[in-house]
Amino acid sequence: MQRSLLWFGVIALVYLLLVGVGVVGAGFKWISGGSEGAQAIFAFAGNPVAGVILGTLATALVQSSSTVTSVIVGLVAGGVPVSIAVPMIMGANMGTTITNTIVSLGNLREGAAFSRSFQAATVHDFFNLYSILIFLPIEVLFSPLERMGGAMSEWLVGGEGASMKGFNVVGAITKPVSETLVDVFRNLPEPLGPLLAIALGIALIMISVIYLGKLLRSAMTGRAKDIMEKAVGRSPETGVFSGTVVTVLVQSSSTTTSLIVPLAGAGVLSIRQVFPFTMGANIGTCITALLAATSISGPNEVFALQIALVHLFYNVIGVLFFLYIPYLKDIPVRSATWLGTRAGTNRSWAFGYIFAVFFILPGAVFGGEFLLDSQDTEIIQAVDDDETLQCIAEVEDCEMAIE
């Protein structure tokens, strides 16, 4: 009986954590203007480096890779060069990792647990960061991702659409509660309303993580711990597979990675076991986006497929590099361990990292592009084009709630 109550408490806190993540995402989307806000940000992406950084900023603000992806697809359909859109996708990969980094703050009061949590959260960041550093120069010089995505999209265009929207059980049971909580603040003026919603979501996350860590230490013993280690930690390949499957099923990489952070904080999983799992989450979120793109019809379908395929190829190749090249596979783990150790002893490292990587640096680039008036004419025209806006709306209707 006591064991059953323990697991009931774990399930309830996991649900509260997911609701909190949903509230934070809805609050960020509200204050940033959603797809319109991301669209305005991308108007300044006049070169590949700006595309990466502004992709990070847009996703960090909107907290929805599906929204940002739909905007990018619409911009490409409206005339933005794919060579600029590919770096945007890379940046979106980076920006979406802020959610699990926020979740790690739930262990802020416990030095050792917070250090483990922050390491588990930021190893995903460093994987995406180093992937950008490796693949962006290659893409700028030789465009392999653009070429592969273009060739494959030509083969697949016109095929039967696919969707997993009906399988999104997690979204079905958490989204109504998240939306109800956000609706409480709808009548308040901006930015007070969305800021209060974000604060509420963070509070729910921190409360759930604090108590979830304690329950997990008691629940993850014996057979339960063995099952978890077999599912995630048996080998790197097992971890990647598990992360991919779970993310495809829940259709949210932020949900997948957010759930693994408390397990690391409780000492159930090590950072080396978490790392392959988070890489698998990157692949999983690409697959769901690809399935969404197959449901697009009309003259824009080839662009939707090309960008979705670029996203998939980029992550699969990145995983293979960091999984099997000996020197590379240790770099994200060592970087996250170094940062997490310092954040465990001095919390300013954690907050400084979050604001610098996800907001200050991208915001500075955004402001610099604006002040220098270096916008690319093609991109500005695409942002203002009615056909582009309609394409964005069409893709948003077809995309699942990824993130």
N, C-alpha and C positions, 0 to 999 in steps of 0.2 A: 504493500500500500504506500509506504513512504517513498519507495523507488518510483512509483507511478506519479505521485505528487511532484517529485523532483523533475521528471520529464515533462509534466504538464507545465511547470513553471518555466522550463527551458523553451518550450513551444510558445508560451504566452509572451515571453520576452523577445524571442525572435520575431514574432508578429509585431510587437511594439517597435522593434528596431526597423523593420521594413516600412511600417507606417511613418516613422520619423524620417527615413530616407525619402519617402514619397512627398512628405510635407516640405522638406528642404528643397527638393527638386521643383515642386510647384511654386514655392516662394521665389526661388531664383528665376524661374521662367517668367513669373509675373513682373518682377522688378526690372528684368532685362528686356521685356517686350517680346519674348518668345522668338518665333521665326523672323518677325520683322526686325527685332534687335540684332539677331545674328546676321541677317541680310545687310543691315546698315554697316555692321562691323566689317563684313567682307568687301564692302565697296572700296576699302583702302588697301586691299591685298594686291599691290601692283607688282610684286616680285615673289619668288618662292620662299625666301626667308620670312617676309611679312605674312605670307600665306600660312606658314606653320604657326607662327606666334599668334596671329589673329584667330586661327582655328582653335588654338588652346584657350584664348580668352573667350571666344564665343561659346565653347562648350562648357567652360568653367562657370560662365554667367547663366547660360540657359539650363545647364544641368540635364541635357538630353542630347545624346548623340544622334538619335533618330531625327530630331528636329534639325540639328545642324547638317546632317547628311542630306535631308530633304532640301534644305536651302542650297547646298552645294550642287546637288543634282539639277535644281531649277536654274541656277546660275550658268551651269555648263550648257543646258538646253537653250539658254538665252544668249549664248555667244561667248561666255568666259572660256579662255583656253584651258584645256584639260591639264596642261603643264602647270598652271597656277592652282587648279582644283586639287591635284594630287597632294601637294604640300598642305593644303587645308585639311585634307583627310588625316594626314600624319599629325597635325596639330590637334584635331578632334580626338584622336587616340590619347593624347597626353592630357587634354583638359578633362576628360571624363573620370580620371583617376582621383580627382579631388574628393569624391564622395567617401571612399574608404579611408582616406586620410583624415577626414572629419570624424569618421566613426572611431578611429584610434584615439581621439581626444577623450573618449569616455573613460579611459584608464588614467586620466591626467594626474590623479592624486596618488597613484601607486607607481613608484619609480621603475621597478623591474618590469611590471606588467605593461606600463606605458612604453617602455623601451622596446619590448618584444612586439607590441601592437604597432608602433610607429615603424619599426623595421619591416613588418609584414605588409603594411600599407604602402610604404615608399619603394619597396622592391619593384612594385608594379610601375611606379613613376620612372624609376631609373631604367627599367627595361624599355619603356617607350622613349625615354630621352636618348638613350644610346642607340636605339633603332633609328631615330631621326638623324643622329650624327653620322651614322653609317650609310643609310640609304638615301638621304636627301641629296648629297653631292653626286651619287651615282645616278639618281633620277634626273637631276639637272643636266648632267653631261650626256647621258645615253638614253634616258626615258624608257627603261625596260618595263616598269609597271604599267605605264601608259600604253605601251605597245601590246603587252600581254592582255590587258583589260580590253583594249579595242578589238583585238583579234578574237578573243573569246566571246565578247558581246555580240559580234557579228554572227557567230555560230549559233548562239542561244536565242537571239532576238526572234520574236514571233512564236516562241514555244509556249507551252501551257503554263499558266501562272500557278504559283504555289504559295501557301500561307500556313502559318502555325498559330494564328491569332487565337483560335478556339482553344489552344492548349495552354494559354497563359493563365494558369490557375492562380498563381501568386498575385498577378495584377488584378484579377477579378475579385479577390478577397481583401486586398489592401487598398486599392485605389478609391473605392467609395468612402472609406473612413478618412483617408488622407484628404480627399477633396472636401469632405464635410468640415474637417478641422480648418482648412484654408478658407472655406466660405465664411467662417466666423468673422474673418477680418476684411471681407470684400467691401463692406460699406465704409471702411476707413480710407482716408486719403493716402495717395502715394507720396513718399515711399514708406510711410508708417505701416500701412497694411502688410505689404510683402515682407518688410523687415521683421515684424512681429511673427509672421508665419514662419520665416526662417529660424527665428529664435526659438519658437515652439518646437520645430522639428529637431533642432540641435539638442534642446533639452530632453526630448523623448529619446534621442539616440544615446545621450550620455547616461540617462537613467537606466535604459535597457542594457547597455554595455557594462555598467558598473555591477549590476546584479547578475547579468548573464555570465560574466567571468567567474563569479563565485559559484554559481550553480554548475557550470561546466567542469570546474575542478572536481566536483563531487560526482557528476554524472559520467564523465569520460574516464571510467575505470573499467578494468576487466574486459569483457566482450565488446562493450561499446567502443573502447579505445582501440581494440584490435581491428574492428570493422572500419573505423575512421582511418587508421594507418594503412590498411589494405586498399581502401578506396582512393586515398590521396597520396600517401607517403611511401608506398611500396617501391616505386621507381619514378624517375622523372617523366617517363612516357605515360605511366598511370596517372600522374598528377595532371598532365596536359589533357589527357582524355577525359578525366573526371571534370576538370574545369570547363572543357568544351561542352560536354553533355549537359551539365547543370545549367550553364548559361543559355543553351538552346532551349531547354525546358522552361526556365523562368523568364527568358527573353530579356535579360537585364544583366550586363556585366557588373554594374555597380552593386546590384543585389548580391551576386555571387561573391565578389571580392569583399563586400562589407560583412558577409557572414563568416568569412574565413578569418578576419581580423580578430574577433573575440577568441577564437580557438587558439590563435597564436599568443594572444595576451595571457590566456589561461595556462599556457605551457603545453597544450595538447599537441600542437604542431610546431616544428621548427621553421625558421625562415627558408631553409633549403627545401623543405617540403611544400611550403606555401608558394615559392617562386614558380615552379612548373604549373601549379594550379591556376595562378593568375595569368600566365601565358595562355593557357587553354581558354580562359575567360575571354581573352582578346579574340581568339578564333571563333568562339561561340557567338559573340555579338555580331561578327561579320556574316556568319551564316544566316542568322535571322534577318539581317538587313538585305542579304542577297535574295532570300525568299520573298521579301517585301517587294524588291525591285522587279521580280519576275511577274508581278501582278500588274505592272504598269503597261498600258497599251497606248498606241498612237505614235506620233513622230518622235516623242521624247523617250521612248522605251530603251533605245540603244544607249542613250546617255546614262539613264538610271542603272542599267546593267553594267556599263563600263566602270562607273565610279564604285559600285558595290563590289565588282570583281577586283578592282585595284585595291580596295580596302582588304579584301580577303587574301589576295596574293601577298600584299605587304606584311600582314600579320603571320601568315603561314611561313613565309621565307624567314622572317625575323625570329620566329620560334625555332626553326631548324638551325639557324645560325647560333643562337644562344643555348640551344640544347646540346649541340654536338661539337662545337668548336671549343676546345678545352679552356683557352684563355678567356674567351668571351663570356662563358657561362658563369664565371666567378665574379665578373665586374659588377653587375647589378646587386648581387648579394653582399659583396664587400662594401659597396657604396652605401647601401641601405643600413648595414650593420654599423658602419662608421657614424652615419647621421643619427640613427636611432639611439646609439649609445650616448651621444652628446645631448640629444633631446631628453633622454632619461634623467640626466643630471642637471640640465638647464633647459627649462621649458621654452625659453625665448628662441632657441634653435628651431623648435617645431613651428611656432607661429611665424617666425621670420621666413622660414622655408615656404610655408603655405602662401603667404602674401606675396613673396618675391617671385616665386615660380608661376603662380596661377593668375596673379593680378597686377603686381607692380611692373614686372618686365613686359608682359603683353600690353598693359595699359600705356607704358612709356612708348612702345613702338606704335601703338594706335595713335597716340597724341602726336608723335613725331611725324607720322605719315600725313596726319591732318594739317599740321602747321606748315609742313614743307610743300603741301599741295601736290603730292606725288601720286595722286590717284591715277589708275590706268583707265583710259577712256572707255575701253571695251567693257570693263567691269561696271563702271558707273552706268553705262547705257543698259547693261543687262539688269541691274538692280531696279532701274526705273521702267523697265519694259513690262507691259501688262501681260504679255504671253508668258514671260518668266514667272510672274506672280501666280498665274494660273497653274503653271507646271509645279511650282512649290506646293500649292494647295493640294494638287492631285497626288503628289508623292506622299504628303503628310497623311492624306486619307488612307493610303495603302500601306504605309509603314506601321509596324507594330510598335508597342511601347517599350522600346529598347532604352535602358537606363530609366 
